[in-house]
Amino acid sequence: MTISVEELCMVLEERNGFPLNDRQREVVAHGSGPLLVVAGPGTGKTETLVARCLKLLCCDRVDPRAIIVTTFTEKAARNLEQRIAGHMTSLQERFPCLSDININRLRIGTLHSLANDILQEYRYLPYRNVRLLDEVEARMFIRRHIAYEVRTNWHEIISHFSYLLGHTAGGFSLWDVVRMLEKLFNWIVEYRVDLHRLQGAPEGAYRQLAEAYSFYRDRLEEQGCCDFAHLQQLFLEFLDSPQGQLFLGGNSQTGDPPIACVLVDEYQDTNPIQEEIYFRLASAEPHNLTVVGDDDQAIYRFRGSTVECMVRFSQRCENRWNVRPHEVRLQENYRSDQRIVEWYGWYIQSFNLMQQQGVRLWKPMMVSRQGIRGSYPALGFLEGRNINDLAQQFATFVRSLRDQGTIEDYSQCVLLLRSTKEASRAAGPFVSALRDEGIPVYNPRSKAYSKQPEVREVLGVLVTILNPDGTDLPDHVRDWIQEASRVIDAYPDLRGYVERSRERIRSAEGGEILAEDFLEVVYRILSFPPFLGYRQDPVRDYRLSKLTRLFESFGSICGRRLERDRSQPSVSGSWLRSFCEVLGGYFETYGVDDDEDEEVVCPRGSFPVMTIHQAKGLEFDFVFVGRLGSACAPRGEHRLEAEMAQFRREPPMFAFRPEELALQDDVRLYYVAYSRAKYALILLVTKDQLRRSASETVSFGGEGGVGMRRRFQKL
């Protein structure tokens, strides 16, 4: 038995405490065929997607196993699961006829997690006994197996694509080569490059890139490994295989039905290979593919995403299936003061380039339904003589909000920046000013993980044990040892273990196995004070847990076994060099963030400092945006996309120069920042920044700082 759409919406509205608007109901009630939902900031897109999924389950009685729901992150996938489960419990209590629906059979997750699960479920031969590398392991794999070969034999790649790193080839380290190759290899897979065309190019760098990529792919296969990009490639190949056709068309042996409906959240963050996968999944008529997203919030090009997949979705459906998708645009904002909504709506449309064909989808101006509109200044700015003066004004203003009772807790606010590294050109002055005012700061993405004392102490104690004489060590490792020496001297039990272990290594025979897994030594170190006490501190415990995971990643790629070196009183010199150069170099090259509690945006009592990317999907009562006025310049990903478009199997419908791509991305980035605010959006500017025109910066809109000043009140 089924229930009506009206009955479904009634229960959802009772649970949520607010009604679905007409356009949301239109999405929920949509029948069959492709559906494009353009959902701007604060329009309730996630709840609408959940309601659509429940409609398929409860009103259309689609088998849960026939529905695939994907989103961008594991956290978002869990959020969807929890919402669906909560609503389904209420629906089954109200309508017992729905009690046979088992939502645990739904396929919900990121595309990567679903692909991994399905390939294992069907025991797809090319994926059997394969180790899926995480991001850290994949980078270490490239360094261990590929980077040296490229630097030695395919050096034209380094010279040609040096723009991916922003400096000349003469200064490249092996880790620099890794960063470059990671971007190139992922791009080849995710943008579906025609390898034969790349191999036949007249330019030597392109031919060498094709050779290096083939070499990498062969090494992955030899080692029984797979990275995330190739996981998608394998899944696409699986869908074309007999097993894949069984998955798509229904498996009578397992009782699984044919795939009937595919729902994709955050579609603006899709790349071409993911687009192709979704179209293959929904290949059966009537092509029930629902995609939800906002092209104006596409800010992950640096991770391989491209907004073109969403912009061209309707045309793609017509070309592929001869079907025009139904389109719904959610325009009612339930987050922000109307003045804020009007500002960022004007902002993104104030640039001529954003109005050109192929840049963004048409959408009506958004309207606020939040009901927030007070006499306070919803749009304001703080102006400083210089960055230090501005930072002090900002911290004083934040303190006044709390002292005057305007906010109850600092976590109601946020400072958004392009980078939250605590350096002078990033978050440093603002963080220092907040701390000087006695305001606790929460900044987990400051890239300062490897600078934390507990991390460096564990690293230093480990190297002190494994290399008793301390010879042939890089400077950064000597710094670890120096910090560890203070801890070793201060804690007798730890000192005794270190001395016994060092003597054991000195007295061992050359080639003798000291430990099957170096993590045995790590866990012994952590069992002694002060590390045992550190584990009682949640923040330090998070860091030490992360460190053991990084050790695990290193060991899986570079080896775990500890052997006595044959020529010096230490563990194997090659292993020790790998540890110092690979793991230590990883810290130096990429930086590492602290782990974050996914259920807590910011601990109460602290003021959050976030990157704009980090804040996407979140909302705050007061949003401060700093480091404005910067020039818009093409980055490596923009040049790569424009240059390599010629090798794609399906070239983009609309081609843009790197400068145009860069401007689009910067405008979208600030659009995301400005649309996080509920009650007040406050820009932090210096006098010099405020004088800049729209040709110098996109921070202030198409009229530059002068136009922004007219729309914002000076605070």
C-alpha positions as CSV (number, residue, x, y, z in Angstrom):
1,M,0.0,0.0,0.0
2,T,1.0,3.6,-0.5
3,I,0.3,7.0,0.9
4,S,-0.4,10.2,-1.0
5,V,2.1,13.0,-1.5
6,E,-0.1,15.2,0.5
7,E,-0.1,12.8,3.4
8,L,3.7,12.5,3.2
9,C,4.2,16.3,3.2
10,M,1.8,16.6,6.2
11,V,4.0,14.4,8.3
12,L,7.2,16.1,7.2
13,E,5.8,19.5,8.0
14,E,4.6,18.4,11.4
15,R,8.1,17.0,12.2
16,N,10.0,20.1,10.9
17,G,7.6,22.7,12.3
18,F,7.4,24.6,9.0
19,P,5.6,24.0,5.7
20,L,7.1,23.0,2.3
21,N,6.8,25.8,-0.2
22,D,5.3,25.4,-3.6
23,R,8.5,24.7,-5.4
24,Q,9.7,22.3,-2.8
25,R,6.4,20.4,-3.2
26,E,7.0,20.4,-7.0
27,V,10.3,18.6,-6.5
28,V,8.7,16.1,-4.1
29,A,5.8,15.4,-6.4
30,H,7.7,15.1,-9.6
31,G,6.8,11.9,-11.4
32,S,9.3,10.2,-13.7
33,G,12.2,11.4,-15.9
34,P,15.2,13.5,-15.2
35,L,14.9,16.4,-12.8
36,L,17.1,19.4,-12.2
37,V,16.8,21.3,-8.9
38,V,18.7,24.6,-8.7
39,A,18.8,25.4,-5.0
40,G,20.4,28.6,-3.8
41,P,21.8,29.3,-0.3
42,G,19.4,28.5,2.6
43,T,16.6,27.2,0.4
44,G,16.3,23.9,2.2
45,K,17.7,21.7,-0.6
46,T,18.8,18.9,1.7
47,E,15.3,18.6,3.3
48,T,13.8,18.7,-0.2
49,L,16.1,15.9,-1.4
50,V,15.1,13.9,1.6
51,A,11.4,14.5,1.0
52,R,11.9,13.4,-2.7
53,C,13.6,10.2,-1.6
54,L,10.7,9.5,0.9
55,K,8.2,10.1,-1.8
56,L,9.8,7.4,-4.0
57,L,9.7,5.0,-1.0
58,C,6.3,5.7,0.4
59,C,4.2,7.1,-2.4
60,D,5.7,5.3,-5.4
61,R,6.8,2.2,-3.3
62,V,10.1,2.0,-5.1
63,D,12.2,-0.8,-3.6
64,P,14.9,0.9,-1.4
65,R,17.6,-1.3,-3.1
66,A,16.6,0.3,-6.4
67,I,17.5,3.8,-5.2
68,I,20.9,5.4,-5.2
69,V,21.5,8.6,-3.2
70,T,24.9,10.3,-3.4
71,T,26.4,13.4,-2.0
72,F,29.8,15.1,-1.7
73,T,31.1,14.1,1.7
74,E,30.7,11.2,4.2
75,K,29.4,13.7,6.8
76,A,26.6,14.8,4.4
77,A,25.8,11.2,3.6
78,R,25.3,10.4,7.3
79,N,23.2,13.5,7.6
80,L,20.9,12.3,4.8
81,E,20.6,8.9,6.3
82,Q,19.7,10.3,9.7
83,R,17.1,12.6,8.3
84,I,15.5,9.9,6.2
85,A,15.5,7.5,9.1
86,G,13.9,10.0,11.5
87,H,11.2,10.9,9.0
88,M,10.5,7.3,8.2
89,T,10.0,6.4,11.8
90,S,7.3,9.0,12.1
91,L,5.7,8.0,8.8
92,Q,5.6,4.3,9.8
93,E,4.0,5.2,13.2
94,R,1.3,7.3,11.4
95,F,0.9,4.8,8.5
96,P,1.5,1.2,9.5
97,C,1.1,0.1,5.9
98,L,4.7,1.5,5.4
99,S,6.2,-0.8,8.1
100,D,7.6,-3.1,5.5
101,I,10.0,-0.4,4.1
102,N,13.5,-1.1,5.1
103,I,15.6,2.0,4.6
104,N,18.8,0.2,5.5
105,R,18.6,-1.2,2.0
106,L,19.0,2.2,0.5
107,R,22.3,2.8,-1.2
108,I,23.4,6.1,0.3
109,G,27.0,7.5,0.4
110,T,29.6,9.4,-1.6
111,L,30.2,8.1,-5.1
112,H,33.5,6.7,-4.0
113,S,32.1,4.7,-1.0
114,L,29.2,3.4,-3.1
115,A,31.6,2.4,-5.9
116,N,33.8,0.6,-3.5
117,D,30.9,-1.3,-1.8
118,I,29.3,-2.3,-5.1
119,L,32.5,-3.5,-6.7
120,Q,33.2,-5.6,-3.6
121,E,29.6,-6.9,-3.5
122,Y,29.8,-8.1,-7.1
123,R,33.4,-9.3,-6.6
124,Y,34.4,-7.5,-9.8
125,L,37.6,-9.3,-10.9
126,P,39.8,-6.2,-11.6
127,Y,39.0,-5.0,-8.0
128,R,39.5,-8.2,-6.1
129,N,42.3,-8.2,-3.5
130,V,42.9,-4.5,-4.3
131,R,43.9,-2.0,-1.6
132,L,42.1,1.3,-1.9
133,L,44.6,4.0,-1.0
134,D,43.5,7.1,0.9
135,E,44.8,10.5,-0.1
136,V,47.9,10.3,2.1
137,E,48.8,6.8,0.9
138,A,48.3,7.7,-2.7
139,R,50.7,10.6,-2.4
140,M,53.3,8.5,-0.7
141,F,52.8,5.8,-3.4
142,I,53.5,8.4,-6.1
143,R,56.6,9.5,-4.3
144,R,57.9,6.0,-3.7
145,H,57.2,4.5,-7.1
146,I,56.8,7.4,-9.7
147,A,58.3,10.7,-8.7
148,Y,62.0,9.8,-9.1
149,E,61.3,8.2,-12.5
150,V,59.6,11.3,-13.7
151,R,62.3,13.6,-12.5
152,T,65.0,11.4,-14.1
153,N,63.4,10.2,-17.4
154,W,60.4,12.5,-18.1
155,H,61.8,15.9,-17.1
156,E,59.8,17.8,-19.8
157,I,56.7,17.2,-17.8
158,I,58.2,19.1,-14.9
159,S,59.3,22.0,-17.1
160,H,56.0,22.3,-19.0
161,F,53.6,21.9,-16.1
162,S,55.6,23.9,-13.5
163,Y,52.8,26.4,-13.3
164,L,50.8,23.8,-11.2
165,L,53.1,24.7,-8.3
166,G,53.7,28.4,-8.9
167,H,57.5,28.3,-9.1
168,T,60.3,27.3,-11.4
169,A,61.5,23.8,-12.1
170,G,64.9,24.6,-10.6
171,G,63.5,24.5,-7.1
172,F,61.5,21.3,-7.3
173,S,61.9,18.6,-4.6
174,L,60.5,15.1,-5.0
175,W,57.5,16.1,-3.0
176,D,56.9,19.0,-5.4
177,V,56.9,16.5,-8.3
178,V,54.4,14.4,-6.3
179,R,52.0,17.4,-6.0
180,M,52.3,18.0,-9.7
181,L,51.8,14.4,-10.7
182,E,48.8,14.0,-8.4
183,K,47.0,16.8,-10.1
184,L,47.9,15.6,-13.6
185,F,47.0,11.9,-13.1
186,N,43.7,12.7,-11.4
187,W,42.9,15.1,-14.2
188,I,43.6,12.5,-16.9
189,V,41.1,10.1,-15.2
190,E,38.4,12.5,-13.9
191,Y,38.2,14.6,-17.1
192,R,38.3,11.5,-19.3
193,V,41.4,12.3,-21.3
194,D,41.9,10.3,-24.5
195,L,45.2,8.8,-23.8
196,H,45.9,7.9,-27.5
197,R,45.4,11.5,-28.5
198,L,47.8,12.6,-25.7
199,Q,50.3,10.0,-26.8
200,G,50.1,11.3,-30.4
201,A,50.6,15.0,-29.5
202,P,53.6,16.7,-31.2
203,E,54.7,18.3,-27.9
204,G,57.1,16.1,-26.0
205,A,55.7,17.1,-22.6
206,Y,52.3,15.6,-23.5
207,R,53.8,12.4,-24.8
208,Q,55.9,12.1,-21.7
209,L,52.8,12.7,-19.5
210,A,51.0,9.8,-21.3
211,E,54.0,7.5,-20.7
212,A,54.3,8.6,-17.0
213,Y,50.6,8.0,-16.5
214,S,50.8,4.6,-18.0
215,F,53.8,3.8,-15.8
216,Y,51.8,4.9,-12.8
217,R,48.7,2.9,-13.7
218,D,51.0,-0.2,-14.2
219,R,52.6,0.3,-10.8
220,L,49.2,0.5,-9.1
221,E,48.2,-2.8,-10.8
222,E,51.5,-4.5,-9.9
223,Q,51.2,-3.4,-6.2
224,G,47.5,-4.3,-6.0
225,C,46.5,-0.7,-5.2
226,C,43.9,1.7,-6.4
227,D,43.5,5.5,-5.8
228,F,40.1,7.3,-5.7
229,A,40.3,8.5,-9.3
230,H,40.9,5.0,-10.6
231,L,38.2,3.7,-8.4
232,Q,35.7,5.8,-10.4
233,Q,37.3,4.5,-13.6
234,L,36.9,0.9,-12.5
235,F,33.3,1.5,-11.5
236,L,32.5,3.0,-14.9
237,E,34.1,-0.1,-16.6
238,F,32.1,-2.3,-14.2
239,L,28.9,-0.7,-15.4
240,D,29.7,-1.8,-19.0
241,S,30.6,-5.3,-17.9
242,P,28.2,-8.3,-17.7
243,Q,28.3,-8.0,-13.9
244,G,27.5,-4.3,-14.2
245,Q,24.5,-5.0,-16.5
246,L,23.3,-7.4,-13.9
247,F,23.6,-4.8,-11.2
248,L,21.7,-2.2,-13.4
249,G,19.1,-4.5,-14.7
250,G,18.4,-6.5,-11.6
251,N,20.0,-9.6,-10.0
252,S,17.6,-12.5,-9.6
253,Q,20.2,-14.5,-7.6
254,T,20.4,-11.9,-4.8
255,G,16.8,-10.6,-5.3
256,D,18.1,-7.1,-6.0
257,P,15.8,-5.1,-8.3
258,P,16.9,-3.0,-11.3
259,I,18.3,0.5,-10.4
260,A,15.2,2.7,-10.8
261,C,16.1,6.1,-9.3
262,V,19.4,8.1,-8.8
263,L,19.5,11.2,-6.6
264,V,22.6,13.3,-6.6
265,D,23.2,16.1,-4.0
266,E,25.8,18.9,-4.6
267,Y,25.8,18.3,-8.3
268,Q,27.8,21.4,-8.9
269,D,30.8,19.6,-7.4
270,T,30.7,16.8,-10.0
271,N,33.5,16.1,-12.5
272,P,33.1,14.5,-16.0
273,I,33.8,10.9,-15.1
274,Q,31.2,11.2,-12.2
275,E,28.7,12.8,-14.7
276,E,29.2,9.8,-17.0
277,I,28.7,7.4,-14.1
278,Y,25.4,9.0,-13.1
279,F,24.1,8.9,-16.7
280,R,25.0,5.3,-17.0
281,L,23.3,4.5,-13.7
282,A,20.1,6.2,-14.9
283,S,20.4,4.8,-18.5
284,A,17.1,2.8,-18.3
285,E,14.0,4.6,-19.3
286,P,12.4,6.9,-18.1
287,H,15.8,8.0,-16.8
288,N,15.0,8.9,-13.2
289,L,18.0,11.0,-12.5
290,T,17.5,13.8,-10.0
291,V,20.3,16.3,-9.5
292,V,20.3,19.0,-6.8
293,G,22.8,21.8,-6.4
294,D,23.7,25.5,-6.9
295,D,26.1,26.4,-9.7
296,D,26.8,29.7,-7.9
297,Q,28.4,27.7,-5.1
298,A,30.8,25.6,-7.2
299,I,34.1,26.2,-5.4
300,Y,36.0,22.9,-5.7
301,R,37.7,23.2,-9.1
302,F,41.0,22.7,-7.3
303,R,39.8,19.2,-6.3
304,G,38.9,18.3,-9.8
305,S,35.2,19.4,-9.9
306,T,33.8,21.5,-12.7
307,V,30.6,23.5,-12.7
308,E,30.1,22.7,-16.4
309,C,28.4,19.4,-15.5
310,M,25.6,21.2,-13.8
311,V,25.4,24.1,-16.3
312,R,25.1,21.7,-19.2
313,F,22.9,19.1,-17.5
314,S,19.7,19.8,-19.4
315,Q,21.5,19.9,-22.8
316,R,23.3,16.6,-21.8
317,C,19.9,14.9,-21.1
318,E,18.6,16.1,-24.5
319,N,21.7,14.9,-26.4
320,R,21.9,11.6,-24.5
321,W,18.3,10.6,-24.1
322,N,16.4,13.0,-26.2
323,V,14.6,14.1,-23.1
324,R,14.3,17.6,-21.6
325,P,14.6,17.4,-17.8
326,H,12.0,19.1,-15.6
327,E,13.6,22.1,-13.9
328,V,12.7,23.6,-10.6
329,R,14.5,26.6,-9.0
330,L,14.2,27.0,-5.2
331,Q,14.4,30.8,-4.6
332,E,13.0,31.2,-1.1
333,N,15.8,31.7,1.5
334,Y,15.2,30.6,5.1
335,R,18.5,31.7,6.5
336,S,19.3,35.4,6.1
337,D,18.1,38.9,6.5
338,Q,16.6,40.2,3.3
339,R,19.3,42.8,3.0
340,I,22.0,40.1,3.0
341,V,20.1,38.1,0.4
342,E,19.7,41.2,-1.8
343,W,23.5,41.9,-1.4
344,Y,24.8,38.6,-2.5
345,G,22.2,38.3,-5.2
346,W,23.3,41.6,-6.6
347,Y,27.0,40.8,-6.1
348,I,27.1,37.7,-8.3
349,Q,25.1,39.4,-11.1
350,S,27.2,42.6,-11.1
351,F,30.0,41.0,-13.2
352,N,29.5,40.9,-17.0
353,L,31.3,37.6,-17.3
354,M,28.9,35.9,-14.9
355,Q,26.1,36.7,-17.4
356,Q,27.7,35.1,-20.4
357,Q,26.4,31.8,-21.8
358,G,27.7,28.7,-20.2
359,V,28.9,30.4,-17.0
360,R,25.8,29.9,-14.8
361,L,22.2,28.8,-15.0
362,W,19.4,31.3,-15.1
363,K,17.7,31.8,-11.8
364,P,15.3,34.4,-10.3
365,M,16.4,36.7,-7.6
366,M,16.1,35.1,-4.2
367,V,13.7,36.3,-1.5
368,S,14.1,36.0,2.3
369,R,11.4,34.1,4.2
370,Q,13.3,34.1,7.4
371,G,11.4,37.1,8.7
372,I,14.7,38.8,10.0
373,R,14.7,42.5,9.5
374,G,15.7,44.8,12.3
375,S,16.9,48.3,12.7
376,Y,20.5,47.0,13.1
377,P,23.0,47.3,10.2
378,A,22.8,43.9,8.5
379,L,25.6,45.0,6.1
380,G,28.5,46.7,7.7
381,F,32.3,47.1,7.4
382,L,35.2,47.8,9.7
383,E,38.0,49.9,8.2
384,G,41.6,49.9,9.4
385,R,44.6,52.0,8.6
386,N,46.5,48.7,8.0
387,I,46.0,45.0,8.7
388,N,47.1,45.2,12.3
389,D,44.9,48.1,13.1
390,L,42.0,46.3,11.4
391,A,42.6,43.1,13.3
392,Q,42.5,45.1,16.6
393,Q,39.3,46.8,15.6
394,F,37.8,43.4,14.7
395,A,38.8,41.8,18.0
396,T,37.4,44.7,20.0
397,F,34.2,44.6,18.1
398,V,33.8,40.9,18.7
399,R,34.4,41.3,22.4
400,S,31.7,44.1,22.5
401,L,29.1,41.8,20.9
402,R,29.6,39.4,23.8
403,D,29.9,42.0,26.5
404,Q,26.7,43.8,25.3
405,G,24.7,40.6,25.1
406,T,24.2,40.8,21.4
407,I,25.5,37.3,21.2
408,E,25.5,34.6,24.0
409,D,28.5,32.8,22.7
410,Y,31.5,33.5,20.4
411,S,30.6,30.4,18.4
412,Q,27.6,32.3,17.0
413,C,30.2,34.2,14.9
414,V,32.8,33.2,12.3
415,L,35.7,34.8,10.6
416,L,36.0,33.6,7.0
417,L,39.3,33.8,5.1
418,R,40.9,32.2,2.0
419,S,43.6,30.7,4.2
420,T,43.5,30.1,8.0
421,K,47.3,29.6,8.4
422,E,48.4,31.6,11.3
423,A,50.9,33.6,9.2
424,S,51.2,37.4,8.8
425,R,49.6,37.3,5.3
426,A,46.7,35.0,6.4
427,A,44.9,34.6,9.7
428,G,47.8,35.5,11.9
429,P,47.0,39.1,12.8
430,F,43.3,38.3,13.4
431,V,44.0,35.3,15.6
432,S,46.6,37.2,17.6
433,A,44.2,40.1,18.2
434,L,41.4,37.8,19.3
435,R,43.7,36.0,21.8
436,D,45.0,39.3,23.1
437,E,41.4,40.2,23.9
438,G,41.1,36.9,25.8
439,I,38.9,35.3,23.2
440,P,39.5,31.5,22.7
441,V,40.1,30.7,19.0
442,Y,39.1,27.5,17.2
443,N,41.2,27.1,14.1
444,P,41.6,23.4,13.2
445,R,42.7,24.0,9.6
446,S,45.7,26.2,10.4
447,K,48.1,23.6,9.0
448,A,49.9,23.7,12.3
449,Y,49.4,20.0,13.2
450,S,53.0,19.0,12.7
451,K,54.1,22.0,14.9
452,Q,52.2,20.8,17.9
453,P,54.6,19.7,20.8
454,E,53.0,16.3,21.4
455,V,53.3,15.4,17.7
456,R,56.9,16.5,17.5
457,E,57.8,14.7,20.8
458,V,56.5,11.4,19.6
459,L,58.3,11.7,16.3
460,G,61.5,12.7,18.0
461,V,61.4,9.9,20.6
462,L,60.8,7.4,17.8
463,V,63.8,8.6,15.7
464,T,66.0,8.8,18.9
465,I,65.3,5.1,19.4
466,L,65.7,4.0,15.8
467,N,68.9,5.9,15.1
468,P,70.9,5.9,18.4
469,D,73.9,7.8,17.0
470,G,71.7,10.5,15.3
471,T,73.7,10.5,12.1
472,D,72.6,11.6,8.6
473,L,69.3,13.3,9.6
474,P,67.6,16.3,8.0
475,D,67.3,19.5,9.9
476,H,63.6,19.1,10.6
477,V,64.2,15.7,12.1
478,R,67.0,17.1,14.3
479,D,64.4,19.6,15.6
480,W,62.1,16.7,16.5
481,I,64.9,15.0,18.5
482,Q,65.8,18.2,20.3
483,E,62.2,18.6,21.5
484,A,62.0,15.0,22.4
485,S,65.2,15.2,24.5
486,R,63.5,17.4,27.0
487,V,60.6,15.0,27.5
488,I,63.0,12.0,27.7
489,D,65.1,13.7,30.4
490,A,62.0,14.7,32.4
491,Y,60.3,11.3,32.5
492,P,62.4,8.4,34.0
493,D,60.2,5.5,32.8
494,L,60.3,6.8,29.2
495,R,64.0,7.5,29.4
496,G,64.6,3.9,30.6
497,Y,62.6,2.5,27.7
498,V,64.5,4.7,25.2
499,E,67.9,3.6,26.6
500,R,67.0,-0.1,26.6
501,S,65.7,0.1,23.0
502,R,68.8,1.9,21.8
503,E,71.1,-0.6,23.4
504,R,69.0,-3.4,21.8
505,I,69.6,-1.9,18.4
506,R,73.3,-1.4,19.0
507,S,73.9,-4.9,20.1
508,A,71.8,-6.6,17.3
509,E,73.4,-8.4,14.4
510,G,73.4,-6.7,11.0
511,G,70.2,-7.7,9.1
512,E,68.5,-9.0,12.3
513,I,64.7,-8.3,12.5
514,L,64.0,-5.9,15.4
515,A,60.3,-5.7,15.0
516,E,57.8,-6.9,12.4
517,D,55.9,-3.6,12.6
518,F,57.4,-0.3,13.8
519,L,54.0,0.6,15.2
520,E,54.9,-1.8,18.1
521,V,57.5,0.8,19.1
522,V,55.1,3.7,18.7
523,Y,52.5,2.1,20.9
524,R,55.1,1.4,23.6
525,I,56.2,5.0,23.5
526,L,52.5,6.1,23.9
527,S,52.2,3.9,27.0
528,F,54.6,6.1,28.9
529,P,54.2,9.5,30.5
530,P,53.8,12.2,29.4
531,F,52.0,10.7,26.4
532,L,49.8,8.5,28.6
533,G,48.5,11.7,30.2
534,Y,48.1,13.4,26.9
535,R,45.5,10.8,26.0
536,Q,43.3,12.2,28.7
537,D,43.1,15.5,26.9
538,P,40.6,15.3,24.0
539,V,42.5,17.6,21.7
540,R,45.9,16.0,22.2
541,D,44.3,12.5,22.0
542,Y,42.8,13.4,18.6
543,R,46.3,14.5,17.4
544,L,48.0,11.4,18.6
545,S,45.3,9.2,17.1
546,K,45.8,11.0,13.8
547,L,49.6,10.5,14.1
548,T,49.2,6.7,14.4
549,R,47.0,6.8,11.3
550,L,49.7,8.7,9.4
551,F,52.2,6.1,10.6
552,E,49.9,3.4,9.3
553,S,49.7,5.1,5.9
554,F,53.5,5.3,5.8
555,G,53.9,1.7,6.8
556,S,51.5,0.4,4.1
557,I,53.5,2.1,1.4
558,C,57.1,2.2,2.6
559,G,57.3,-0.9,4.8
560,R,56.7,-1.8,8.5
561,R,59.5,-4.2,9.4
562,L,62.4,-2.9,11.3
563,E,65.8,-4.5,10.6
564,R,69.2,-3.7,12.0
565,D,71.4,-1.9,9.5
566,R,74.4,-3.9,8.3
567,S,76.9,-1.0,8.5
568,Q,75.8,1.3,11.3
569,P,74.1,0.9,14.7
570,S,70.6,1.9,13.7
571,V,67.6,0.4,11.9
572,S,68.0,0.0,8.2
573,G,69.3,3.2,6.7
574,S,67.0,3.0,3.7
575,W,63.9,2.6,5.9
576,L,65.0,5.4,8.2
577,R,65.7,7.8,5.2
578,S,62.2,7.0,3.9
579,F,60.7,7.7,7.3
580,C,62.5,11.1,7.6
581,E,62.1,12.2,4.0
582,V,58.6,10.7,3.2
583,L,56.7,11.4,6.4
584,G,58.7,14.4,7.4
585,G,58.6,15.8,3.8
586,Y,54.8,15.2,3.7
587,F,54.4,17.4,6.8
588,E,56.6,20.1,5.2
589,T,55.0,20.0,1.8
590,Y,51.3,19.6,2.4
591,G,50.8,20.7,6.0
592,V,48.3,18.7,8.0
593,D,45.2,19.9,9.7
594,D,43.9,18.8,13.1
595,D,41.1,16.3,13.1
596,E,37.7,17.9,13.6
597,D,34.6,16.6,15.5
598,E,32.2,16.2,12.6
599,E,29.2,16.7,14.9
600,V,30.5,20.0,16.3
601,V,30.9,23.0,14.1
602,C,32.8,24.9,16.8
603,P,33.1,24.2,20.6
604,R,31.1,26.6,22.8
605,G,33.1,29.4,24.2
606,S,35.4,29.6,21.2
607,F,35.5,31.9,18.2
608,P,35.8,29.9,14.9
609,V,38.2,30.9,12.2
610,M,37.4,29.1,9.0
611,T,38.3,28.9,5.3
612,I,35.5,29.8,3.0
613,H,35.5,26.2,1.7
614,Q,35.2,24.9,5.2
615,A,32.2,27.0,5.9
616,K,30.2,25.9,2.9
617,G,26.9,24.5,4.0
618,L,27.1,26.2,7.4
619,E,25.4,29.4,8.8
620,F,26.3,31.8,11.5
621,D,24.5,34.8,13.2
622,F,27.5,37.1,12.5
623,V,29.8,36.5,9.6
624,F,33.1,38.5,9.2
625,V,35.0,38.2,5.9
626,G,38.6,39.3,5.8
627,R,41.6,39.5,3.5
628,L,39.6,41.3,0.9
629,G,40.9,43.3,-2.0
630,S,43.2,40.6,-3.4
631,A,43.8,40.5,-7.2
632,C,42.2,37.7,-9.2
633,A,44.9,35.7,-11.0
634,P,44.7,32.3,-12.8
635,R,46.0,29.4,-10.7
636,G,47.4,26.1,-11.9
637,E,44.0,24.4,-12.1
638,H,42.7,27.1,-14.5
639,R,45.6,26.8,-16.8
640,L,45.4,23.0,-16.8
641,E,41.7,23.0,-17.6
642,A,42.1,25.4,-20.5
643,E,45.2,23.7,-21.9
644,M,44.1,20.1,-21.6
645,A,40.6,20.5,-22.9
646,Q,41.9,19.5,-26.4
647,F,42.5,16.0,-25.1
648,R,39.2,15.3,-23.5
649,R,36.9,12.6,-25.0
650,E,34.0,15.1,-24.8
651,P,35.3,18.6,-25.0
652,P,33.5,21.3,-22.9
653,M,30.5,22.9,-24.5
654,F,31.8,26.3,-23.6
655,A,35.5,27.1,-23.5
656,F,36.9,29.9,-21.2
657,R,40.4,31.4,-20.9
658,P,42.3,30.8,-17.6
659,E,41.7,34.4,-16.6
660,E,37.9,33.9,-17.0
661,L,37.9,30.7,-15.1
662,A,39.8,32.4,-12.3
663,L,37.3,35.3,-12.1
664,Q,34.3,32.9,-12.1
665,D,35.8,30.9,-9.2
666,D,36.7,33.9,-7.1
667,V,33.2,35.4,-7.5
668,R,31.7,32.1,-6.5
669,L,34.0,31.8,-3.5
670,Y,32.9,35.2,-2.1
671,Y,29.3,34.5,-2.9
672,V,29.6,31.4,-0.6
673,A,31.2,33.5,2.1
674,Y,28.6,36.3,1.9
675,S,25.7,33.9,2.0
676,R,26.6,32.2,5.3
677,A,25.3,35.2,7.4
678,K,21.9,35.2,9.1
679,Y,21.7,38.5,10.9
680,A,24.8,40.5,9.9
681,L,27.6,40.4,7.3
682,I,30.6,42.4,8.2
683,L,33.5,43.0,5.8
684,L,37.0,43.7,7.2
685,V,38.9,46.1,5.0
686,T,41.9,48.4,5.1
687,K,41.8,51.9,3.6
688,D,44.0,50.7,0.7
689,Q,41.8,47.7,-0.1
690,L,38.7,49.9,-0.1
691,R,40.1,52.1,-2.8
692,R,40.4,49.2,-5.3
693,S,38.2,49.0,-8.3
694,A,36.4,46.0,-9.8
695,S,39.3,45.5,-12.3
696,E,41.7,45.1,-9.4
697,T,39.6,42.8,-7.2
698,V,36.2,40.9,-7.3
699,S,35.8,41.1,-3.5
700,F,33.4,44.1,-3.5
701,G,31.3,43.4,-6.6
702,G,31.2,44.9,-10.1
703,E,31.5,48.5,-8.8
704,G,34.6,47.9,-6.6
705,G,35.2,49.3,-3.1
706,V,33.3,52.5,-3.9
707,G,30.1,50.6,-4.7
708,M,30.5,48.4,-1.6
709,R,30.8,51.5,0.6
710,R,27.5,52.8,-0.7
711,R,25.7,49.5,0.3
712,F,27.5,48.8,3.6
713,Q,27.4,50.9,6.8
714,K,30.7,51.8,8.4
715,L,30.8,50.4,12.0
